[in-house]
Amino acid sequence: MASILNPIAFATLLTALFVLRFRGWNRPLAVVGYFVFFAALEIGATRLLPPGAFGPGLGILCLALAVPVLIAAGFVWRQEKRQGELGE
């Protein structure tokens, strides 16, 4: 379970930080690219590290940290949309 949970969790957290910092909602293909890159990087890292180096607890922690970041990104996106800063 940790072999698939950890890459998804790490990629979700790092991609959520990208979305919040660089206004990723304006570039959805870049967001997908970042997610794929980080997931592939983590899958490669799990192949090189000894088994059990990253337990499932670390993946759950990353997912738990990604939730508030995604909520904050949603608030920022909604605020920019209300103020007309999205160019729509």
N, CA, C and O atoms as a DFTB+ gen file, in Angstrom:
352 C
 N C O
     1  1       0.816      -1.192       0.000
     2  2       0.000       0.000       0.000
     3  2       0.861       1.257       0.000
     4  3       0.542       2.225      -0.690
     5  1       1.943       1.250       0.764
     6  2       2.813       2.420       0.829
     7  2       3.493       2.674      -0.509
     8  3       3.864       3.810      -0.803
     9  1       3.666       1.631      -1.329
    10  2       4.357       1.811      -2.600
    11  2       3.564       2.677      -3.569
    12  3       4.162       3.321      -4.431
    13  1       2.248       2.716      -3.459
    14  2       1.441       3.576      -4.323
    15  2       0.951       4.817      -3.581
    16  3       0.743       5.864      -4.194
    17  1       0.765       4.706      -2.269
    18  2       0.277       5.840      -1.483
    19  2       1.316       6.955      -1.405
    20  3       0.983       8.126      -1.587
    21  1       2.544       6.608      -1.143
    22  2       3.572       7.632      -0.967
    23  2       3.831       8.457      -2.226
    24  3       3.892       9.682      -2.119
    25  1       3.985       7.869      -3.400
    26  2       4.179       8.722      -4.587
    27  2       2.996       9.654      -4.845
    28  3       3.183      10.813      -5.215
    29  1       1.794       9.152      -4.652
    30  2       0.625      10.009      -4.861
    31  2       0.566      11.107      -3.810
    32  3       0.233      12.250      -4.124
    33  1       0.884      10.772      -2.571
    34  2       0.833      11.758      -1.495
    35  2       1.892      12.840      -1.674
    36  3       1.590      14.027      -1.555
    37  1       3.121      12.443      -1.957
    38  2       4.180      13.429      -2.177
    39  2       3.851      14.315      -3.374
    40  3       3.993      15.536      -3.305
    41  1       3.414      13.702      -4.466
    42  2       3.089      14.473      -5.664
    43  2       1.923      15.422      -5.404
    44  3       1.927      16.551      -5.895
    45  1       0.937      14.985      -4.648
    46  2      -0.204      15.847      -4.338
    47  2       0.232      17.046      -3.515
    48  3      -0.161      18.175      -3.807
    49  1       1.036      16.817      -2.495
    50  2       1.483      17.925      -1.650
    51  2       2.327      18.913      -2.438
    52  3       2.082      20.117      -2.367
    53  1       3.305      18.442      -3.178
    54  2       4.181      19.348      -3.915
    55  2       3.433      20.066      -5.038
    56  3       3.711      21.233      -5.312
    57  1       2.498      19.390      -5.685
    58  2       1.708      20.032      -6.728
    59  2       0.754      21.061      -6.128
    60  3       0.529      22.112      -6.728
    61  1       0.193      20.778      -4.962
    62  2      -0.686      21.745      -4.307
    63  2       0.088      23.010      -3.949
    64  3      -0.430      24.119      -4.083
    65  1       1.319      22.845      -3.497
    66  2       2.151      24.015      -3.204
    67  2       2.458      24.806      -4.469
    68  3       2.486      26.036      -4.436
    69  1       2.685      24.121      -5.574
    70  2       2.898      24.786      -6.863
    71  2       1.660      25.570      -7.271
    72  3       1.759      26.719      -7.701
    73  1       0.498      24.950      -7.135
    74  2      -0.757      25.607      -7.517
    75  2      -0.964      26.877      -6.700
    76  3      -1.344      27.912      -7.248
    77  1      -0.720      26.808      -5.413
    78  2      -0.926      27.968      -4.556
    79  2       0.091      29.068      -4.852
    80  3      -0.281      30.237      -4.945
    81  1       1.339      28.722      -4.998
    82  2       2.380      29.729      -5.174
    83  2       2.364      30.375      -6.547
    84  3       2.529      31.590      -6.660
    85  1       2.166      29.576      -7.600
    86  2       2.286      30.078      -8.964
    87  2       0.951      30.166      -9.692
    88  3       0.916      30.215     -10.922
    89  1      -0.145      30.187      -8.943
    90  2      -1.488      30.327      -9.521
    91  2      -1.701      29.285     -10.628
    92  3      -1.954      29.620     -11.785
    93  1      -1.591      28.026     -10.236
    94  2      -1.650      26.917     -11.179
    95  2      -2.970      26.777     -11.908
    96  3      -3.031      26.117     -12.945
    97  1      -4.027      27.379     -11.391
    98  2      -5.317      27.268     -12.055
    99  2      -5.299      27.967     -13.412
   100  3      -6.178      27.725     -14.238
   101  1      -4.318      28.827     -13.652
   102  2      -4.185      29.469     -14.959
   103  2      -3.471      28.569     -15.969
   104  3      -3.554      28.799     -17.175
   105  1      -2.768      27.539     -15.475
   106  2      -1.997      26.645     -16.345
   107  2      -2.237      25.191     -15.944
   108  3      -1.385      24.578     -15.300
   109  1      -3.381      24.640     -16.315
   110  2      -3.688      23.269     -15.861
   111  2      -2.742      22.205     -16.417
   112  3      -2.503      21.198     -15.750
   113  1      -2.208      22.398     -17.602
   114  2      -1.271      21.403     -18.144
   115  2       0.033      21.390     -17.345
   116  3       0.652      20.337     -17.186
   117  1       0.445      22.536     -16.851
   118  2       1.642      22.586     -16.016
   119  2       1.399      21.856     -14.699
   120  3       2.301      21.203     -14.174
   121  1       0.189      21.965     -14.165
   122  2      -0.143      21.272     -12.925
   123  2      -0.075      19.760     -13.131
   124  3       0.478      19.041     -12.299
   125  1      -0.631      19.288     -14.225
   126  2      -0.569      17.852     -14.524
   127  2       0.883      17.420     -14.726
   128  3       1.289      16.356     -14.260
   129  1       1.655      18.240     -15.415
   130  2       3.064      17.923     -15.628
   131  2       3.846      17.844     -14.324
   132  3       4.661      16.941     -14.138
   133  1       3.599      18.789     -13.421
   134  2       4.259      18.751     -12.122
   135  2       3.864      17.507     -11.342
   136  3       4.718      16.868     -10.727
   137  1       2.585      17.155     -11.359
   138  2       2.142      15.974     -10.626
   139  2       2.812      14.716     -11.168
   140  3       3.300      13.891     -10.395
   141  1       2.839      14.569     -12.470
   142  2       3.466      13.394     -13.085
   143  2       4.957      13.364     -12.783
   144  3       5.510      12.305     -12.485
   145  1       5.613      14.522     -12.859
   146  2       7.043      14.585     -12.577
   147  2       7.342      14.178     -11.139
   148  3       8.229      13.359     -10.898
   149  1       6.610      14.742     -10.186
   150  2       6.868      14.427      -8.784
   151  2       6.512      12.979      -8.456
   152  3       7.198      12.341      -7.657
   153  1       5.457      12.458      -9.057
   154  2       5.094      11.056      -8.814
   155  2       6.172      10.126      -9.381
   156  3       6.561       9.156      -8.730
   157  1       6.647      10.421     -10.580
   158  2       7.701       9.596     -11.179
   159  2       8.988       9.683     -10.372
   160  3       9.691       8.687     -10.202
   161  1       9.295      10.874      -9.877
   162  2      10.486      11.050      -9.057
   163  2      10.389      10.228      -7.773
   164  3      11.366       9.605      -7.356
   165  1       9.239      10.227      -7.161
   166  2       9.054       9.465      -5.919
   167  2       9.046       7.962      -6.187
   168  3       9.571       7.192      -5.383
   169  1       8.470       7.542      -7.285
   170  2       8.500       6.116      -7.633
   171  2       9.948       5.669      -7.846
   172  3      10.339       4.584      -7.414
   173  1      10.736       6.507      -8.513
   174  2      12.150       6.200      -8.692
   175  2      12.898       6.155      -7.377
   176  3      13.778       5.315      -7.187
   177  1      12.554       7.055      -6.469
   178  2      13.224       7.080      -5.165
   179  2      12.881       5.837      -4.349
   180  3      13.739       5.312      -3.639
   181  1      11.649       5.363      -4.439
   182  2      11.278       4.168      -3.675
   183  2      11.985       2.928      -4.213
   184  3      12.194       1.964      -3.476
   185  1      12.350       2.947      -5.481
   186  2      13.096       1.816      -6.047
   187  2      14.538       1.792      -5.529
   188  3      15.132       0.723      -5.390
   189  1      15.096       2.968      -5.246
   190  2      16.488       3.054      -4.816
   191  2      16.658       2.897      -3.308
   192  3      17.699       2.429      -2.847
   193  1      15.645       3.283      -2.541
   194  2      15.741       3.216      -1.083
   195  2      15.424       1.813      -0.583
   196  3      14.753       1.048      -1.275
   197  1      15.888       1.472       0.588
   198  2      15.566       0.151       1.133
   199  2      14.071       0.043       1.447
   200  3      13.415       1.052       1.710
   201  1      13.542      -1.166       1.419
   202  2      12.114      -1.351       1.704
   203  2      11.763      -0.839       3.100
   204  3      12.489      -1.074       4.066
   205  1      10.655      -0.148       3.184
   206  2      10.185       0.361       4.459
   207  2      10.799       1.685       4.878
   208  3      10.569       2.138       6.000
   209  1      11.586       2.324       3.995
   210  2      12.213       3.598       4.353
   211  2      11.162       4.685       4.556
   212  3      11.258       5.489       5.483
   213  1      10.177       4.699       3.695
   214  2       9.047       5.610       3.835
   215  2       7.814       4.770       4.114
   216  3       7.295       4.104       3.219
   217  1       7.357       4.799       5.324
   218  2       6.177       4.032       5.689
   219  2       4.904       4.719       5.253
   220  3       4.939       5.853       4.775
   221  1       3.775       4.043       5.413
   222  2       2.499       4.638       5.001
   223  2       2.117       5.857       5.843
   224  3       1.319       6.685       5.405
   225  1       2.677       5.971       7.039
   226  2       2.385       7.137       7.878
   227  2       2.856       8.432       7.240
   228  3       2.211       9.471       7.385
   229  1       3.981       8.374       6.534
   230  2       4.497       9.566       5.869
   231  2       3.585       9.974       4.710
   232  3       3.374      11.163       4.471
   233  1       3.054       9.000       4.004
   234  2       2.117       9.300       2.923
   235  2       0.834       9.923       3.447
   236  3       0.302      10.860       2.851
   237  1       0.340       9.403       4.557
   238  2      -0.873       9.963       5.157
   239  2      -0.610      11.385       5.640
   240  3      -1.470      12.255       5.505
   241  1       0.565      11.626       6.198
   242  2       0.922      12.971       6.651
   243  2       0.973      13.946       5.476
   244  3       0.484      15.071       5.582
   245  1       1.556      13.525       4.369
   246  2       1.621      14.398       3.197
   247  2       0.227      14.710       2.662
   248  3      -0.051      15.846       2.278
   249  1      -0.640      13.718       2.635
   250  2      -2.013      13.977       2.199
   251  2      -2.726      14.924       3.159
   252  3      -3.478      15.800       2.731
   253  1      -2.488      14.747       4.451
   254  2      -3.115      15.629       5.437
   255  2      -2.597      17.058       5.298
   256  3      -3.355      18.006       5.501
   257  1      -1.335      17.229       4.960
   258  2      -0.787      18.568       4.757
   259  2      -1.262      19.190       3.450
   260  3      -1.346      20.414       3.342
   261  1      -1.570      18.369       2.466
   262  2      -2.031      18.883       1.177
   263  2      -3.440      19.467       1.268
   264  3      -3.780      20.380       0.515
   265  1      -4.252      18.955       2.174
   266  2      -5.645      19.416       2.277
   267  2      -5.727      20.911       2.587
   268  3      -6.415      21.625       1.857
   269  1      -5.060      21.427       3.635
   270  2      -5.166      22.866       3.883
   271  2      -4.559      23.726       2.775
   272  3      -5.021      24.840       2.529
   273  1      -3.526      23.209       2.108
   274  2      -2.929      23.963       1.005
   275  2      -3.925      24.070      -0.144
   276  3      -4.059      25.135      -0.747
   277  1      -4.621      22.986      -0.452
   278  2      -5.622      23.024      -1.520
   279  2      -6.810      23.900      -1.139
   280  3      -7.370      24.585      -1.995
   281  1      -7.199      23.889       0.121
   282  2      -8.283      24.767       0.571
   283  2      -7.858      26.232       0.423
   284  3      -8.640      27.062      -0.041
   285  1      -6.635      26.545       0.813
   286  2      -6.132      27.916       0.659
   287  2      -6.076      28.323      -0.806
   288  3      -6.409      29.458      -1.145
   289  1      -5.656      27.406      -1.682
   290  2      -5.627      27.710      -3.110
   291  2      -7.032      27.972      -3.632
   292  3      -7.230      28.854      -4.468
   293  1      -8.006      27.212      -3.146
   294  2      -9.397      27.449      -3.535
   295  2      -9.892      28.814      -3.091
   296  3     -10.598      29.490      -3.839
   297  1      -9.529      29.228      -1.884
   298  2      -9.921      30.550      -1.400
   299  2      -9.271      31.662      -2.230
   300  3      -9.924      32.648      -2.570
   301  1      -8.001      31.501      -2.549
   302  2      -7.303      32.508      -3.349
   303  2      -7.919      32.577      -4.739
   304  3      -8.153      33.668      -5.258
   305  1      -8.182      31.429      -5.343
   306  2      -8.795      31.406      -6.676
   307  2     -10.153      32.088      -6.660
   308  3     -10.464      32.879      -7.550
   309  1     -10.967      31.786      -5.648
   310  2     -12.299      32.386      -5.553
   311  2     -12.206      33.896      -5.339
   312  3     -12.993      34.650      -5.911
   313  1     -11.259      34.341      -4.527
   314  2     -11.094      35.776      -4.288
   315  2     -10.651      36.493      -5.559
   316  3     -11.152      37.574      -5.870
   317  1      -9.717      35.897      -6.292
   318  2      -9.276      36.516      -7.542
   319  2     -10.398      36.531      -8.568
   320  3     -10.512      37.475      -9.349
   321  1     -11.212      35.510      -8.573
   322  2     -12.332      35.457      -9.502
   323  2     -13.338      36.559      -9.168
   324  3     -13.865      37.211     -10.069
   325  1     -13.601      36.767      -7.889
   326  2     -14.535      37.816      -7.475
   327  2     -14.017      39.206      -7.824
   328  3     -14.796      40.089      -8.183
   329  1     -12.726      39.398      -7.722
   330  2     -12.156      40.717      -7.998
   331  2     -11.844      40.925      -9.461
   332  3     -11.378      41.996      -9.847
   333  1     -12.093      39.922     -10.282
   334  2     -11.868      40.060     -11.722
   335  2     -10.424      40.035     -12.137
   336  3     -10.071      40.577     -13.184
   337  1      -9.574      39.414     -11.335
   338  2      -8.153      39.376     -11.656
   339  2      -7.771      38.198     -12.540
   340  3      -6.607      38.055     -12.916
   341  1      -8.727      37.365     -12.869
   342  2      -8.412      36.200     -13.683
   343  2      -8.490      36.483     -15.174
   344  3      -8.144      35.620     -15.982
   345  1      -8.931      37.655     -15.550
   346  2      -8.999      38.005     -16.967
   347  2     -10.184      37.407     -17.689
   348  3     -10.160      37.280     -18.913
   349  1     -11.200      37.045     -16.974
   350  2     -12.381      36.450     -17.607
   351  2     -13.476      37.475     -17.740
   352  3     -14.553      37.166     -18.250
